[in-house]
Amino acid sequence: MKEVMLDCLGEACPVPLIKAENALKEIEAGDLLIVQIDHSCAMKNVPEWARKNGHNVEIEEVDDGEWEVVIEKV
Amino acid sequence: MAEAQSAQSIRRSSRAGSSRKPKKNMIPHATVLIILLVAFAAYLITKDAQVALFWMTGACFGFILQRSRFCFTASMRDPYLTGSTSVTRAVLIAFAMTTIGFTAIKYGYYVNGLPIPGQSYIAPISFATAIGAFMFGIGMVIAGGCASGTLMRVGEGFVMNVLTLGFFILGSLLGAYHFGWWKLNFILKGKAVFLPDIFGWVGGLLVNLLIIATLYILADKWENRKSQSEN
């Protein structure tokens, strides 16, 4: 199992979403993609997109206004 | 948050990059801020009650906008980008509610024989509207926020939107400066439509709600169509 960190800090919506879409294509099923974001809008659309495509999603607020969206590719 | 608890099934082998800092308690900060907000409102009432009302409603609106992650940009952009129309439908519901609300206010003035408020906002439709909307759409997606979204994110402390705010002010000033020319040459050549004049009060309300309902159904269909083709 591999873990890929994707640094999207300081990136405004929809850049984190597009980066996550591309990064998720690169990894194998069962691998984790961890998207680091600090844009509140990406907090909504990244998990929503990943869930819609059937992946497991977990959100962690690592600091005030800073989140890690953990996506497990199915 | 409920979301974090429900999905604890993902096990992470490492905690690389996420050195968890203990979070500061923000309640004292919030309390001080609310006291300052109300104190400034109390000061404004002594000057101008209307400005005080705008100050408080503006602060409340900003808070709701931030907490609900309501985003007009996302409502227009996400259907193309992700096929999700949840924000689009939320905006449509908000439009439907405001339609009922402002029709009620206007009708209330009308039946009492008073001048209807807000009639000066009924602007003629012209190509300027469509072209302007198109340009605004491009701008708001690149900037990562519409007008209210930009203001809300500046408050959140998102640095990129501070840059957006600077150019937002610059653009607004330029727009206001040249508005007279546009109004004279393009906007006034269009036709202003006030739906109750054509369909009557009930008819106008129903036509507006029908258009919103149609868009809502289309948005719902779009979301399901997209997810079926992808899976």
Interface residues (C-beta under 8 A of the other chain):
Chain A: M1 E3 M5 G10 A12 C13 P14 V15 L17 I18 L32 I34 Q36 D38 H39 S40 C41 M43 K44 N45 P47 E48 W49 K52 N53 G54 N56 V57 E58 I59 E60 E61 V62 D63 D64 G65 E68 V70 E72
Chain B: M1 E3 A4 A7 Q8 S9 I10 R12 S13 S14 A16 G17 S18 R20 K21 K23 K24 M26 Q66 R69 C71 T73 A74 R77 D78 L81 T82 G83 S84 S86 V87 V141 A143 G144 G145 G149 R153 E156 G157 F158 V159 M160 N161 S227 E230 N231
